[in-house]
Amino acid sequence: MKEVYYWSPCLTKVGTYRSTINSAMSLANYSNKQYSVKIINSCGEWSSENKLLKQNNIELINLGFNYFRFLPKTGYLMSRFSYTVIFLLSFVPLMRLLFKKKPSFLIIHLLTFLPLFINFLKKNETRIILRISGFPKLTFLRKIIWKISSKNIFKVTCPSEDLKKQLTLKKIFNQNEIFFLPDPIIKVSEFKKDLKESNELSKRKYFISAGRLTHQKNFNYLIDEFYEFTKINFDYDLYIFGEGEDRLKLQKQIDKKKINDRVFLKGYTKKINSYMKNAEAFILSSLWEDPGFVLIEAAMNNLFIISSNCKNGPTEFLKNGEGGILFKSNEKNALLDAFKNFLEIRSSQIYLSKKKVAKKNCKKYSLLNHHVILISRILRS
């Protein structure tokens, strides 16, 4: 039985966190025990999922003591500080683990420099699979690291075809080693369950948006554009789900524009699917995505999608607008025009057609499809 290790020291339970655990579960559950799946627990970041992992035949490997609760989780500088601590305290334990156990594959999602550096110091039999996501800034340091490590990387995976093309053009990695691997987002069984409808948000029509309250999600732009929309339409409210370091700033923006009765920061919820089923449309205002878990979940819930055309996934997922309305990312009045466009087509066949296209495209992002591609294209020699 081949061993597959995952290295993904996530500070928060965002997209990469879910991508890691869903990928591990898809491999463990669908491979008929051909692979032994393990997640490396660098500092206790995966300890809260131990019960779930055991239920899905995934072993948790502890590198050392649990200091995760002491690490800052949010903010650019604080998160960089935390990753530096993890790097320094995990270096020797990770090196010992890899050289002693010699797993068949090591799939790396975050803090990828550490396993790449260890492998550069002393190459072993383990085949490294590097996952690159989002819209990575190709800094001089990152380019050098990737270039030096490229000869020791077995495969590179990307969650969008667009990112795969960009990396191919950079000519850092061998183009035959770069693969499109859709993130494992959709658990079909979860969407077949009868979800209880929420009475809390059903009194008025509303748009919904969700994600960490950070710069990437560009919620300040969304609020500005919706504020302009409120001047011409009184029928819709805006609900934003999520937590993050920008919450106070966003609330001040809402207060300043005096739209507290139209725009609501609802915090984190486990009932996002229920709220999506009752919404009129899902709004994605991000500066970059790949294409984003909530975007695909919205489509799976038959929710109409209005999205920015940011790199690297939304335009691809929505098939250049066939599956929703695309607007130019971060451009003044672009989202306002998209809101107007939505109202124009709301009762037309075009509206229904776009929703069907998006829903059909969700199939790529199921755990089963992720498993099929991972087995047939990535893990094969």
C-alpha positions as CSV (number, residue, x, y, z in Angstrom):
1,M,0.0,0.0,0.0
2,K,1.4,3.4,-1.0
3,E,1.5,6.2,1.6
4,V,0.3,9.7,0.7
5,Y,1.2,12.5,3.1
6,Y,-0.4,16.0,3.1
7,W,1.5,19.0,4.3
8,S,-0.8,22.0,4.8
9,P,-0.3,24.0,8.0
10,C,-3.4,26.1,7.8
11,L,-4.0,28.9,10.3
12,T,-7.7,29.3,9.5
13,K,-10.4,27.1,8.1
14,V,-10.7,28.8,4.7
15,G,-10.5,27.4,1.2
16,T,-7.0,25.7,1.5
17,Y,-8.1,24.1,4.7
18,R,-11.2,22.5,3.1
19,S,-9.3,21.7,0.0
20,T,-6.7,19.7,1.9
21,I,-9.1,17.7,4.1
22,N,-11.6,17.0,1.3
23,S,-8.7,15.8,-1.0
24,A,-7.5,13.5,1.7
25,M,-11.0,12.2,2.3
26,S,-11.6,11.6,-1.4
27,L,-8.4,9.6,-1.7
28,A,-9.0,7.6,1.5
29,N,-12.7,6.8,0.7
30,Y,-12.6,6.0,-3.0
31,S,-9.3,4.3,-3.5
32,N,-10.3,0.8,-2.1
33,K,-7.4,0.9,0.4
34,Q,-4.8,1.3,-2.3
35,Y,-3.4,4.3,-0.5
36,S,-2.7,5.0,3.2
37,V,-3.6,8.7,3.7
38,K,-2.0,10.8,6.4
39,I,-2.0,14.5,7.3
40,I,1.0,16.0,9.0
41,N,0.0,18.0,12.1
42,S,2.8,20.5,12.4
43,C,1.7,22.4,15.5
44,G,-1.9,21.2,16.3
45,E,-3.7,22.9,13.4
46,W,-5.5,19.7,12.5
47,S,-6.1,18.4,16.0
48,S,-9.7,19.6,16.1
49,E,-10.5,17.4,13.1
50,N,-9.0,14.2,14.6
51,K,-12.4,12.5,15.1
52,L,-13.5,13.3,11.5
53,L,-10.1,12.1,10.1
54,K,-10.4,8.8,11.9
55,Q,-13.9,8.3,10.6
56,N,-12.5,8.7,7.1
57,N,-9.5,6.4,7.6
58,I,-7.0,9.3,7.7
59,E,-4.1,9.2,10.2
60,L,-2.9,12.3,11.9
61,I,0.9,12.6,12.3
62,N,2.0,14.9,15.1
63,L,5.4,16.5,14.5
64,G,5.7,17.9,18.0
65,F,3.8,19.8,20.8
66,N,0.6,21.7,20.2
67,Y,1.4,25.4,20.1
68,F,-1.3,26.3,17.5
69,R,-3.5,28.1,19.9
70,F,-0.8,30.6,20.7
71,L,-0.2,31.6,17.1
72,P,-1.7,34.8,15.6
73,K,-4.2,33.7,12.9
74,T,-5.1,36.9,11.0
75,G,-3.4,39.9,9.4
76,Y,-0.6,39.8,6.9
77,L,2.3,40.5,9.3
78,M,0.9,38.3,12.1
79,S,0.3,35.4,9.8
80,R,3.8,35.7,8.4
81,F,5.1,35.7,11.9
82,S,3.2,32.5,12.6
83,Y,4.4,30.7,9.5
84,T,8.0,31.7,10.4
85,V,7.6,30.0,13.8
86,I,6.1,26.9,12.2
87,F,9.0,26.8,9.7
88,L,11.6,27.0,12.4
89,L,10.0,24.5,14.8
90,S,9.0,22.1,12.1
91,F,12.2,22.0,10.1
92,V,14.1,19.2,11.9
93,P,11.0,17.1,12.9
94,L,9.7,17.2,9.3
95,M,13.1,16.3,7.9
96,R,13.4,13.3,10.2
97,L,9.8,12.2,9.4
98,L,10.3,12.2,5.7
99,F,13.7,10.6,5.7
100,K,12.6,7.9,8.2
101,K,9.1,7.1,6.8
102,K,9.8,7.8,3.1
103,P,6.2,8.1,2.0
104,S,5.4,7.5,-1.7
105,F,3.9,10.9,-2.2
106,L,3.9,14.2,-0.3
107,I,1.2,16.7,-1.4
108,I,2.1,20.2,-0.3
109,H,-0.5,23.0,-0.1
110,L,1.0,25.7,2.3
111,L,4.4,26.8,3.5
112,T,5.7,24.8,0.6
113,F,9.2,26.2,0.8
114,L,10.0,24.0,3.9
115,P,9.5,20.6,2.3
116,L,11.0,21.8,-1.0
117,F,14.1,23.1,0.9
118,I,14.4,19.8,2.8
119,N,14.1,17.8,-0.4
120,F,16.7,20.1,-2.0
121,L,19.2,19.4,0.9
122,K,18.8,15.7,0.6
123,K,16.6,14.2,-2.1
124,N,14.8,11.0,-1.1
125,E,12.4,8.6,-2.7
126,T,9.3,10.6,-1.8
127,R,7.6,12.2,-4.8
128,I,6.5,15.8,-4.1
129,I,3.3,17.2,-5.6
130,L,3.1,21.0,-5.4
131,R,-0.4,22.6,-5.3
132,I,-0.4,26.2,-6.6
133,S,-3.6,28.1,-6.2
134,G,-5.1,31.6,-6.3
135,F,-3.2,34.3,-8.0
136,P,0.4,33.8,-6.8
137,K,2.7,36.8,-7.0
138,L,5.8,35.7,-8.8
139,T,8.3,37.5,-6.6
140,F,12.0,37.1,-7.3
141,L,12.4,34.8,-4.2
142,R,9.5,32.6,-5.1
143,K,10.6,32.3,-8.7
144,I,14.1,31.3,-7.6
145,I,12.7,28.7,-5.2
146,W,10.5,27.2,-7.7
147,K,13.2,27.2,-10.4
148,I,15.7,25.5,-8.1
149,S,13.1,23.0,-6.8
150,S,11.5,22.2,-10.2
151,K,13.8,19.3,-10.9
152,N,12.8,17.6,-7.6
153,I,9.0,18.2,-8.0
154,F,7.1,15.3,-9.4
155,K,3.9,17.1,-10.3
156,V,2.3,20.6,-10.1
157,T,-1.5,20.9,-9.7
158,C,-3.7,24.0,-10.3
159,P,-7.4,24.4,-9.4
160,S,-8.0,26.3,-12.7
161,E,-7.1,25.8,-16.3
162,D,-6.3,29.5,-16.5
163,L,-3.6,29.3,-13.8
164,K,-2.2,26.2,-15.5
165,K,-1.8,28.2,-18.7
166,Q,-0.1,31.1,-16.9
167,L,2.4,28.8,-15.2
168,T,3.1,27.0,-18.5
169,L,4.0,30.4,-20.1
170,K,6.4,31.2,-17.2
171,K,8.4,28.1,-18.1
172,I,9.5,27.5,-14.6
173,F,8.2,23.9,-14.5
174,N,8.1,21.3,-17.3
175,Q,4.7,21.8,-19.0
176,N,4.2,18.0,-18.9
177,E,4.3,18.1,-15.1
178,I,1.6,20.8,-14.7
179,F,-2.0,19.5,-14.3
180,F,-5.5,20.9,-13.8
181,L,-6.9,19.4,-10.6
182,P,-10.3,20.8,-9.6
183,D,-10.7,21.4,-5.9
184,P,-12.9,18.8,-4.1
185,I,-15.7,21.1,-3.0
186,I,-19.0,19.3,-3.6
187,K,-20.1,16.4,-1.4
188,V,-23.2,15.4,-3.4
189,S,-24.8,13.7,-0.4
190,E,-24.8,16.9,1.6
191,F,-26.8,18.7,-1.1
192,K,-29.4,15.9,-1.3
193,K,-30.3,16.4,2.3
194,D,-33.4,18.5,3.1
195,L,-32.0,21.7,4.4
196,K,-34.2,23.7,6.8
197,E,-35.0,27.1,5.4
198,S,-34.1,30.1,7.5
199,N,-37.0,32.3,8.5
200,E,-34.5,35.0,9.6
201,L,-33.6,36.2,6.1
202,S,-36.8,35.4,4.2
203,K,-38.8,38.6,5.0
204,R,-37.2,40.6,2.2
205,K,-35.4,39.8,-1.0
206,Y,-31.6,39.7,-0.5
207,F,-28.3,39.2,-2.3
208,I,-25.7,37.1,-0.5
209,S,-21.9,37.2,-0.4
210,A,-19.6,35.1,1.8
211,G,-15.9,34.8,2.6
212,R,-13.2,36.0,5.0
213,L,-13.5,39.7,5.6
214,T,-10.1,40.4,4.1
215,H,-8.6,42.6,1.3
216,Q,-8.8,39.7,-1.2
217,K,-12.6,39.5,-1.0
218,N,-12.9,43.2,-1.8
219,F,-16.1,43.7,0.3
220,N,-15.5,47.4,0.6
221,Y,-16.0,47.7,-3.1
222,L,-19.1,45.5,-2.9
223,I,-20.6,47.8,-0.2
224,D,-19.8,50.9,-2.3
225,E,-21.5,49.5,-5.4
226,F,-24.5,48.2,-3.4
227,Y,-24.9,51.7,-1.8
228,E,-25.2,53.2,-5.3
229,F,-27.8,50.4,-6.1
230,T,-29.9,51.4,-3.1
231,K,-30.4,54.8,-4.6
232,I,-32.4,53.3,-7.5
233,N,-33.8,50.1,-5.9
234,F,-35.6,49.5,-2.6
235,D,-36.4,45.8,-2.9
236,Y,-33.1,44.1,-2.1
237,D,-30.9,43.9,0.9
238,L,-27.3,42.6,1.1
239,Y,-26.1,39.9,3.5
240,I,-22.3,39.3,3.9
241,F,-21.3,36.1,5.8
242,G,-17.8,35.6,7.2
243,E,-15.4,36.9,9.8
244,G,-12.0,38.6,9.5
245,E,-9.7,41.4,10.3
246,D,-11.6,43.9,8.1
247,R,-14.9,43.5,10.0
248,L,-14.6,46.8,12.0
249,K,-13.6,48.8,8.9
250,L,-16.5,47.4,6.9
251,Q,-19.0,48.1,9.6
252,K,-17.7,51.7,9.8
253,Q,-18.2,52.0,6.0
254,I,-21.8,50.8,6.3
255,D,-22.5,53.2,9.2
256,K,-21.0,56.1,7.3
257,K,-23.2,55.5,4.3
258,K,-26.2,55.0,6.6
259,I,-27.2,51.7,5.0
260,N,-27.4,49.7,8.2
261,D,-31.0,48.7,7.3
262,R,-29.9,47.4,3.9
263,V,-26.4,45.9,4.4
264,F,-25.7,43.3,7.2
265,L,-22.5,41.6,8.3
266,K,-23.9,38.3,9.5
267,G,-20.7,36.6,10.7
268,Y,-19.8,33.0,10.2
269,T,-22.6,30.4,9.8
270,K,-22.7,26.6,9.2
271,K,-26.1,27.1,7.5
272,I,-24.8,28.9,4.4
273,N,-26.5,26.4,2.0
274,S,-29.8,27.2,3.6
275,Y,-29.3,30.9,3.2
276,M,-28.1,30.5,-0.4
277,K,-31.3,28.6,-1.3
278,N,-33.4,31.6,-0.1
279,A,-31.3,34.3,-1.8
280,E,-31.9,36.0,-5.1
281,A,-28.2,36.0,-6.3
282,F,-24.7,35.3,-5.0
283,I,-22.2,38.2,-5.4
284,L,-18.5,37.5,-5.7
285,S,-16.4,40.8,-5.6
286,S,-13.0,39.2,-5.0
287,L,-9.7,40.5,-6.4
288,W,-8.6,37.0,-7.1
289,E,-10.0,33.5,-6.6
290,D,-9.4,29.9,-7.8
291,P,-12.5,29.9,-8.4
292,G,-13.6,29.8,-4.8
293,F,-15.6,27.3,-2.7
294,V,-18.6,29.6,-2.1
295,L,-19.0,30.3,-5.8
296,I,-19.3,26.7,-6.6
297,E,-21.6,26.0,-3.6
298,A,-23.8,28.9,-4.8
299,A,-24.2,27.3,-8.2
300,M,-24.9,23.9,-6.6
301,N,-27.7,25.5,-4.7
302,N,-29.2,26.8,-7.9
303,L,-28.3,30.4,-7.0
304,F,-27.8,32.9,-9.8
305,I,-24.2,34.2,-9.7
306,I,-22.8,37.8,-10.3
307,S,-19.0,37.7,-10.2
308,S,-16.0,39.8,-10.8
309,N,-13.8,38.6,-13.7
310,C,-10.8,38.4,-11.4
311,K,-7.9,35.9,-11.8
312,N,-7.9,32.9,-11.9
313,G,-11.1,30.9,-11.7
314,P,-14.5,32.7,-11.8
315,T,-14.5,33.6,-15.5
316,E,-13.5,30.0,-16.3
317,F,-16.1,28.5,-14.1
318,L,-18.9,30.8,-15.4
319,K,-17.7,30.1,-19.0
320,N,-17.1,33.7,-19.9
321,G,-20.6,34.8,-18.7
322,E,-22.6,31.8,-20.0
323,G,-23.2,30.7,-16.4
324,G,-23.8,34.1,-14.8
325,I,-23.1,37.8,-15.0
326,L,-19.4,38.9,-15.0
327,F,-18.3,42.4,-14.3
328,K,-14.9,44.1,-14.5
329,S,-13.0,43.5,-11.2
330,N,-12.9,46.5,-8.9
331,E,-14.0,49.0,-11.6
332,K,-16.3,51.8,-10.4
333,N,-20.0,51.2,-11.4
334,A,-19.2,47.8,-13.0
335,L,-21.0,45.9,-10.3
336,L,-23.8,48.5,-10.2
337,D,-24.4,47.8,-14.0
338,A,-24.3,44.1,-13.2
339,F,-27.1,44.6,-10.6
340,K,-29.2,46.5,-13.3
341,N,-28.5,43.7,-15.8
342,F,-29.7,41.1,-13.3
343,L,-33.0,43.0,-12.8
344,E,-33.5,43.1,-16.6
345,I,-33.1,39.3,-17.1
346,R,-34.6,38.2,-13.8
347,S,-37.8,36.9,-15.4
348,S,-36.3,35.7,-18.7
349,Q,-35.2,32.4,-20.2
350,I,-31.6,33.8,-20.1
351,Y,-31.7,33.8,-16.4
352,L,-32.7,30.1,-16.2
353,S,-30.2,29.2,-18.8
354,K,-27.3,30.8,-17.0
355,K,-28.1,29.0,-13.8
356,K,-28.2,25.7,-15.6
357,V,-24.8,26.2,-17.1
358,A,-23.2,27.0,-13.7
359,K,-25.0,24.1,-12.0
360,K,-23.7,21.7,-14.7
361,N,-20.2,22.9,-14.3
362,C,-20.3,21.9,-10.6
363,K,-19.7,18.3,-11.5
364,K,-16.0,19.0,-12.0
365,Y,-15.6,19.9,-8.4
366,S,-17.0,16.8,-6.7
367,L,-14.9,14.7,-4.3
368,L,-15.3,11.8,-6.7
369,N,-14.1,13.6,-9.8
370,H,-11.1,15.0,-7.8
371,H,-10.3,11.5,-6.8
372,V,-10.5,10.2,-10.3
373,I,-8.1,12.9,-11.7
374,L,-5.8,12.6,-8.7
375,I,-5.4,8.8,-9.2
376,S,-5.3,8.7,-12.9
377,R,-3.1,11.7,-13.7
378,I,-1.3,12.9,-10.7
379,L,-0.3,9.9,-8.6
380,R,0.6,7.7,-11.6
381,S,4.2,7.4,-12.6
